[in-house]
Amino acid sequence: MKKLFIPLVTGVFLASLLFMTLPSGIHAAEEKNDCPIILAQSWSSETAGLYRVQALLNAQGYTAHTVSMGPISSAWDRACELYAQIKGGTVDYGEAHSRKHGHERYGRTYPGFYPEWGVVSPATRKPNKVHLMGFSFEGITCRVLVQLLEKGSAEEISETTDGTLSPLFAGRHSWVLSCTTLATPHDESTLLEFYLLYGIDSSSTLGILILLSEAAFDEDSVYDIDLDQWGFYNRPGESRRKLLSRLASMRFLDTSKDFSYYDLTPNGIYALNSWVKAQPFVYYFSLAANATRVQGLQNFYPIKSMTQDLKNYSVFMGLFFRETKPFPINGLWYPNDGVVNMISQNGPKVCTGNLDIISAYYGQAFPGIWNYLGVMNGVDHFQLIDKTKVYDSDPWFLKHAELLYSLEIP
């Protein structure tokens, strides 16, 4: 299904190096694994963004798949969708989680990109693993998926007593070799403050979703908001009028915390970072972007090449100040890529108990910590995964894929 691209929220060193593109199927580094690379993003055109990167990597002999989840769904719900799309089967949001938040437990059914995921390979005698790579909010989604696979959910285990517990919530599944995050708001994005200040509230969001759902009434529509668990789909025999009436009566956006908007609030970030931790046998990588420059004494403003639609956001983020509660936002937060503050992109720091270690990557990766790949200066949020006159991301993705395939399976 085609999907419409909609920009949504979800110790620095220069890492913008230029790499030569290798001939098709030839990789310079010694390959120690052949795990598929799963590219995760929200709601994007199948000809742009990470879908383009998928084609690039596959043409170079790697195995890559792109997964798209609901653009305003919570990190938990997206992790469940990501799991089902990789492994195959029906999305299970969890008995306890679904009851708590008031939506349906089961979602769509997928054939799976990699059904043999987690199956012990006769060649290695180890479970088949994947490389996860998440852009923007999907970096958080990938973190949550790794956490659930490794540690499970005690709440789901205790409340699912009918034998229907998803393997995702059982834990003890070391099925991820690496997790790479690209321009991810690990510690909040002050862009959310912009939306709150200028009235982007639950009512206006619901209105947008209703308009998109109406467009999705047609089978050939390019729209798909991936919110089936909340009833955003056409029920059998339901007319367009009844669909719109039913959706207009919904009030879940006013009361539920099961959305990305909440996950990106300070309280939401605190909640996520308090239980989602770096796992000891997973290689974590992070890459940041910054398209601002200092102007005046300390404020940061967008550079000329920043995407025009992001410049107003960037100006706001380069000026926004918060004293202490729940944690201070000061000049360290001003550099940004038009969507995410640069300081938030290298890894989780807020409410982690200092358990997640972030260390600059200098040629050797270590599992269980964040190997920070640095910042792409002069590149905005969406240019980071694009191919334009401003920045061609292809060499970076090829070089990083080479790094991922050089990792040894523990």
DOKETOR-749340 format. One record per residue (C-alpha): x, y, z. Coordinates in steps of 0.05 Angstrom, whole numbers, padded with zeros to 5 digits, always signed. Layout:
<sites>
XYZ
...
</sites>
This chain:
<sites>
+00000+00000+00000
+00026+00069-00017
+00034+00116+00041
+00036+00191+00043
+00097+00223+00072
+00078+00270+00128
+00131+00303+00173
+00108+00287+00243
+00137+00290+00309
+00161+00236+00318
+00612+00314+00472
+00598+00324+00397
+00648+00310+00342
+00644+00318+00267
+00623+00254+00234
+00604+00279+00165
+00656+00239+00127
+00653+00223+00053
+00656+00150+00033
+00664+00119-00036
+00605+00077-00059
+00627+00005-00067
+00611-00037-00128
+00547-00077-00123
+00552-00136-00075
+00623-00120-00052
+00637-00100+00019
+00705-00078+00045
+00699-00103+00117
+00701-00176+00135
+00629-00199+00144
+00615-00236+00209
+00539-00238+00203
+00485-00234+00150
+00428-00209+00194
+00374-00171+00157
+00372-00096+00168
+00303-00072+00190
+00291+00001+00174
+00236+00032+00217
+00200+00097+00203
+00131+00128+00209
+00085+00137+00151
+00126+00151+00090
+00123+00147+00015
+00147+00081-00013
+00193+00119-00059
+00225+00164-00007
+00261+00162+00060
+00282+00094+00085
+00246+00058+00028
+00298+00089-00017
+00353+00067+00031
+00325-00003+00030
+00332-00006-00046
+00403+00021-00040
+00425-00031+00010
+00392-00089-00026
+00426-00068-00090
+00493-00072-00054
+00481-00143-00031
+00453-00130+00038
+00385-00154+00061
+00340-00096+00082
+00266-00087+00096
+00227-00024+00113
+00172-00023+00165
+00122+00033+00176
+00079+00041+00238
+00023+00087+00261
+00049+00159+00262
+00018+00178+00329
+00016+00110+00362
+00056+00100+00426
+00125+00068+00427
+00094+00006+00459
+00041-00002+00405
+00092+00011+00350
+00140-00041+00380
+00084-00093+00377
+00071-00075+00304
+00145-00077+00287
+00151-00146+00319
+00092-00174+00279
+00116-00145+00213
+00184-00176+00221
+00164-00244+00250
+00096-00250+00218
+00028-00260+00251
-00025-00217+00283
-00005-00156+00322
-00017-00168+00396
-00015-00104+00438
-00021-00145+00502
-00079-00164+00546
-00060-00118+00604
-00037-00060+00560
-00100-00060+00517
-00146-00064+00577
-00109-00008+00612
-00113+00039+00553
-00181+00020+00526
-00166-00004+00456
-00170-00070+00419
-00119-00123+00437
-00106-00148+00366
-00089-00111+00303
-00070-00129+00232
-00040-00195+00208
+00025-00196+00170
+00062-00250+00130
+00128-00228+00161
+00193-00204+00128
+00234-00255+00166
+00192-00312+00195
+00255-00350+00214
+00274-00294+00262
+00294-00324+00329
+00299-00395+00301
+00365-00428+00318
+00408-00431+00256
+00440-00499+00242
+00502-00464+00215
+00515-00419+00276
+00475-00456+00329
+00450-00388+00350
+00383-00354+00341
+00373-00315+00276
+00379-00241+00292
+00365-00174+00260
+00395-00105+00258
+00344-00052+00277
+00351+00019+00251
+00300+00071+00272
+00292+00141+00245
+00266+00196+00291
+00214+00169+00340
+00224+00098+00313
+00291+00097+00348
+00251+00095+00413
+00206+00042+00382
+00267-00002+00368
+00292+00008+00439
+00225-00015+00467
+00223-00076+00422
+00293-00097+00445
+00273-00087+00518
+00209-00129+00511
+00245-00185+00473
+00301-00189+00525
+00262-00176+00590
+00189-00186+00572
+00132-00155+00611
+00116-00178+00681
+00048-00145+00677
+00029-00182+00613
+00054-00248+00640
+00014-00241+00704
-00051-00218+00671
-00052-00263+00610
-00077-00327+00642
-00111-00361+00583
-00049-00385+00547
-00050-00330+00494
+00013-00293+00518
+00052-00266+00459
+00125-00290+00456
+00143-00216+00453
+00121-00207+00525
+00153-00271+00551
+00224-00244+00547
+00289-00282+00543
+00293-00272+00468
+00361-00245+00448
+00341-00235+00375
+00372-00166+00360
+00445-00158+00344
+00445-00082+00337
+00400-00022+00346
+00416+00043+00309
+00378+00107+00322
+00378+00166+00273
+00359+00235+00299
+00318+00203+00354
+00289+00245+00412
+00314+00200+00468
+00306+00255+00519
+00247+00296+00493
+00240+00345+00436
+00221+00417+00453
+00183+00418+00387
+00126+00390+00428
+00124+00455+00467
+00114+00491+00401
+00053+00449+00386
+00024+00460+00455
+00036+00534+00452
+00003+00543+00385
-00059+00501+00398
-00044+00434+00366
-00088+00398+00416
-00128+00333+00417
-00188+00364+00381
-00148+00389+00322
-00110+00323+00319
-00175+00283+00319
-00200+00328+00263
-00139+00312+00221
-00146+00238+00234
-00220+00240+00214
-00203+00274+00148
-00150+00223+00134
-00197+00166+00152
-00249+00194+00105
-00198+00194+00049
-00179+00123+00068
-00251+00101+00056
-00231+00091-00017
-00192+00028-00030
-00142+00063-00075
-00127+00118-00025
-00054+00134-00010
-00073+00145+00063
-00064+00095+00119
-00060+00121+00190
-00048+00052+00221
-00094+00062+00281
-00137+00000+00275
-00131-00014+00350
-00170+00050+00363
-00225+00034+00312
-00198+00076+00254
-00219+00028+00201
-00282+00014+00160
-00324-00038+00195
-00363-00087+00151
-00423-00053+00121
-00405+00014+00152
-00421+00074+00109
-00377+00135+00102
-00427+00175+00143
-00429+00125+00200
-00353+00120+00200
-00345+00195+00207
-00399+00199+00260
-00367+00144+00301
-00298+00174+00297
-00323+00244+00314
-00352+00217+00379
-00285+00190+00403
-00251+00223+00462
-00191+00177+00472
-00141+00231+00453
-00164+00271+00513
-00153+00216+00564
-00104+00165+00539
-00029+00166+00549
-00020+00112+00496
+00005+00159+00442
+00071+00185+00417
+00051+00255+00439
+00052+00232+00511
+00115+00191+00502
+00151+00255+00480
+00128+00296+00540
+00177+00302+00599
+00133+00255+00640
+00129+00206+00582
+00204+00207+00571
+00215+00196+00645
+00169+00136+00643
+00201+00105+00581
+00273+00116+00602
+00259+00087+00671
+00246+00017+00644
+00277+00015+00574
+00351+00002+00583
+00410-00016+00539
+00416-00092+00538
+00485-00123+00548
+00491-00164+00484
+00462-00113+00436
+00505-00062+00398
+00473+00007+00403
+00491+00063+00355
+00465+00134+00351
+00472+00189+00299
+00452+00262+00308
+00437+00319+00260
+00444+00394+00269
+00423+00448+00220
+00430+00510+00264
+00483+00562+00278
+00496+00607+00337
+00471+00679+00330
+00480+00732+00382
+00504+00711+00451
+00474+00641+00455
+00412+00630+00413
+00413+00584+00353
+00379+00596+00286
+00368+00551+00225
+00419+00553+00170
+00398+00573+00100
+00395+00502+00073
+00346+00477+00125
+00280+00453+00096
+00235+00514+00095
+00177+00480+00132
+00223+00466+00191
+00252+00535+00201
+00198+00564+00246
+00203+00502+00290
+00278+00509+00292
+00275+00582+00313
+00228+00564+00370
+00273+00506+00393
+00334+00551+00390
+00302+00600+00439
+00258+00557+00485
+00278+00559+00558
+00253+00521+00618
+00280+00530+00688
+00278+00465+00728
+00213+00426+00726
+00213+00370+00708
+00284+00382+00683
+00318+00445+00657
+00320+00466+00584
+00377+00514+00572
+00427+00534+00519
+00453+00463+00514
+00386+00445+00482
+00386+00501+00429
+00424+00467+00371
+00372+00425+00332
+00356+00394+00265
+00288+00428+00259
+00251+00372+00295
+00296+00344+00350
+00345+00379+00397
+00416+00354+00382
+00430+00340+00456
+00373+00290+00457
+00398+00249+00398
+00460+00214+00424
+00423+00167+00471
+00378+00166+00533
+00402+00206+00593
+00340+00230+00629
+00317+00183+00685
+00364+00127+00664
+00399+00121+00731
+00464+00128+00691
+00455+00056+00668
+00459+00074+00594
+00531+00092+00577
+00543+00138+00517
+00612+00136+00487
+00640+00166+00423
+00653+00114+00370
+00725+00114+00346
+00729+00051+00303
+00711-00003+00353
+00640-00017+00375
+00622-00046+00442
+00557-00082+00461
+00513-00058+00518
+00531+00016+00509
+00513+00072+00461
+00566+00079+00408
+00555+00152+00388
+00572+00163+00315
+00572+00238+00322
+00532+00294+00290
+00519+00310+00217
+00528+00385+00218
+00491+00425+00165
+00439+00370+00156
+00367+00376+00180
+00321+00322+00206
+00294+00297+00140
+00357+00310+00099
+00392+00260+00144
+00359+00202+00107
+00351+00236+00040
+00391+00246-00024
+00391+00319-00044
+00438+00375-00065
+00445+00392+00009
+00466+00322+00031
+00472+00253+00001
+00460+00202+00055
+00476+00141+00011
+00550+00136+00028
+00536+00139+00102
+00484+00084+00099
+00530+00039+00058
+00587+00050+00107
+00543+00037+00167
+00514-00027+00136
+00586-00050+00126
+00598-00037+00200
+00536-00075+00221
+00555-00136+00180
+00624-00135+00212
+00594-00147+00281
+00605-00215+00310
+00543-00251+00338
+00556-00263+00413
</sites>
